């Protein structure tokens, strides 16, 4: 809201450091207006804040204060995926964009687990509209498994789970350590999203050593590097067949796990930090 923009900019102006690089990493892009006398970097995760706005006045307001002005003001813009970069370039012309992926939390580590072929635990992260839980439920009907859902369920989702006789459990408001344990205990990481800005659960599954079922959409394709069982998120049968393939084909499953472990190395804190350090050092030379 306009009042929030004013309050945030006053605060940022008071706290700015003219001798440092001021890096805005969250969805408060507007505070770049208060940092014009400093060296700045802006990280843009995705354009959901703009794409989901239907009202044309609100849409212009957000385009102006969250996209156009911040990009014009800042020295460098980091996009967390090539998809984000392409989406920005469709809305504004700029040569400031650099792609640096998100780093995986170092608490995640490889933990060996024997795959439960008779009744695997399928970990589903998120219950929002884009996480595709409804189609997951329909795809799992009749497949022996336990569906472990992280995120608050709504009445319709509970009804679907019960109507289709899905063996499930549900948790939400978990700590990072709790989430880590959920990955360790599961057999399959399920992430057939309809939309994502990045897709960190794919990497978290890879780092833990679990097979991942996910959507063949960007930026997940970019992030997953073909180390996953791809599905068409709009097709229930496609999702179902992926589960069956992963459960029944040991060689296929193990090959995806091996590829995933290797893929996760691209997102280590050390790798990503080095890319940011290079960015900062180049900015300091300007």
N, C-alpha and C positions, 0 to 999 in steps of 0.2 A: 504494500500500500504506500501511497505518497509520503505519509507521515513516517513510516518505517525507513524509507529511503533517506529522508532528511536526518533522522536520528542516527542511522548507521553511518552516514557520511560525516556527520559532526564527530562522532566517536573515532572514526578512522582517521580523520584529519588531525585530531589531537594525538593519536597514537602512532602516526606515520614516522618512519625513520628515513631521513634524507640520505643517510650514509649507507643504507642497506638496500637489498632487493626485497621489495614488499610483494609477497606471493599470495594471491587470492585463490583459494582451492575449493571453495564451495559455492553454493547458489546465492551469493551476495555480490554478483558481478557489478552492481551499481556503485559499490564503494570505490571503484577505480576513479570516479569523479573527484574524490577527495585525495587522491594519491598522484595527481598530475605532476607534481614537482619531484617525484621520486622515480627510481627504476622499478618497473613492475612486471610481474608475470601473472597471467590469468589462466587457470585450468578450467576448461569447459568439459563436463562429463557427457552431456547429451542436450538435446533441445526439447525435451518433454515440457519444460516450463513454457515453451512457446507453442509447440505443436498441438497441445491439448486445450488451448484457449479458443473458444468459439466466438466470443464477443469481439468484433473487429476493433473496437476502441481499446479494450484491454490488451488485445493482441498487439496493436501498434505501440501501446505503452510499454509492454514487456520487450518488444523488439528494440525499442529505442534505448531503454535503460538497462536491459540485461544482455543485449547483444551488440547493437550498433555502436553506441557510445563507449562501452567498455573496450571493445576491440580497437576502436579508433584511438583511444587513450593509452592503452597498455603497450609495453614494448614487445612482449612475446606472448603468444597464446599456445597453450598446450592442449591438445585433444587426446582423449584417452583411447581413441580408436580411429581408424581411417574412415569409418562410417560417420563419426561425429565431424571429422574434417570435411567430408564431402557435403554433409548436411549444412554446415556453416557456409561453405562456398556457394551453395545454392541461394543463400539469403544475403550475402555480403561479399564483396571482392576484397581480398586482403592477401598479403604475402607473409603474414606473421605466424602462420600455423605450423606447429611441430607436433608429431604424434609420439607420445610417450605413454605406454600402457600403465595400468595400475599395478602396483606390487602386491603380491600375496602376503598376508600376515605371517610372520615367521613362526608363529605358534603352531602352524600346520606342518606336519611331518609325515613321512611314510610309515605306515603301520601295517604289517602283513596280516591277512585274514583269510581263512578258508572260506570260499564262496559257498553259500547255502543253496544248493541247487533245488532242494525239495520245497523250501519256503523262504526265498530271499527277502531281506528287508530293503524296501525301496524308499530312499530318503527324498522327500519333495520339499524344496525350499521356497517358501512364499505362497501366499493365498490371494494376492491381488489379481486384478482382471487379466494382466498380461502373463501370469504364471501358468495358466492353462490347466488348472486343477480339475475342472469339470470334465474335459476330454481325457485327462489321465484316469479319472475314476471309471469312465465308460470303457476305456481301453483295457483296464485291468480286470474287468468283470470275468470271472471264471478262471483267472490265473492264480494259482496258489502263491500268496505272498503276504507280507505285512507292509502296509503303507504308513510310513512315519511322516507326518505332516508338520512342518515348522511354520507357524503363523496362525493368527486367529481365524477360525472358520465362521462363515455366515450360515444362516438357517438353510439356504438353498444347497450349500455344499454338504452340510450334515445330512440333509434329506437324500441327496444323491448317494452318499456313502452308504447309508442304511438301506436304501431301495435296491442298490446293486450288490449288497452283501459283501462289502469290502472290509477286510480285517484291517483296522487302522488304529493309530494312536495319534495324539495331537499335543504339541507344546508350543508356547510362545513366550516372549519376553525373556529369552535366554541370554546368558553371558557369552562372550567369545569362547571361553573354555568349554561351556556347555555345547556350543555349536561344533567345536572341534571334536568332542566326544561322539556327537551324532554321526559325523562323517566316519569315524573309526568303527562304529558299531554297524554301519549299514553295509549292504552288498552292492547296491546300485544307487548312483546319484541321478535323480530325475529332474531334468530342467528343460521341458519342451515349451519354452516361452514363445509367446506371440510377438513380443517386443522386448528388447533389452538395450541398455546404453553401453553395457560391457559384457557381463556374464561371469562374474567372479566365482560362483559356485562350480563352474566347469573346472577352473584352475584349482580350487580347493579340493575337489574330488580327485583330480590328477595328482596333486601333491600327496594326498593321503594314500593313493594307490587303489582307487576304486574305479570301476567302469562307469562311464557317464553316458546317459541317453539325453540328447538335446536337439534343439531345432537347427535345421539347415538354413539359417538366416544370418545376415550380418547384424552386429559385429561378432556373433558367436563363431562363425566360420573362421574369421580372422584370429580369434582368441584360441580356438580349440585345435587348429592345425590338423584336422582330420583324425584326431586321436579319440574320437567319440563315435557312438552309434547315432547317426543322424536320423531325424524324423521330419515329416511334414507336419508342423504344429496344428494345421487346420484339418488333418486327416486322422481320425480315430484309429483306423486300421493300420496306418503307417506306424503310429505310436505302439500299438499292440504287437505288431510284427517285430519291432525293435526289441521289446521286452523279451519275447520268446527267443529271438536269435541270441541275445546276450545270456539268457538263462541256460539255453540248451547247447550252445556251441562253445566249448571250453577254449579251444585254440583261438577263436575269434575274440572272445572276451579277454583272454590273457594278452593277446597282441595289442588290444586297445589300452589295457592297463600299462603295458611297457611303453607304448608311445606317449601316454599321458604323463607318466613320470618324467620322461625326457622333456616334454612340452612345458611342464611347470617350471623348469629351470629358466625359461625366458622371462619369468615374472618374479624372480627373486628380488629381495630388497636391495642386494648388492648391485644387481644388473640395472634396476630402475634408478637407484640413487646415482649411479655413475652417469646415466643419461641426463639427469637433472643437474648434476654438478657441471657437466660440459655446457649445458644451457646457461647456467649462471655465470660461468667463467667467460663465455662468449659475450654475454650481455655486459659484463663488467669492462670488457675491452672497448665497448662502443662509446 
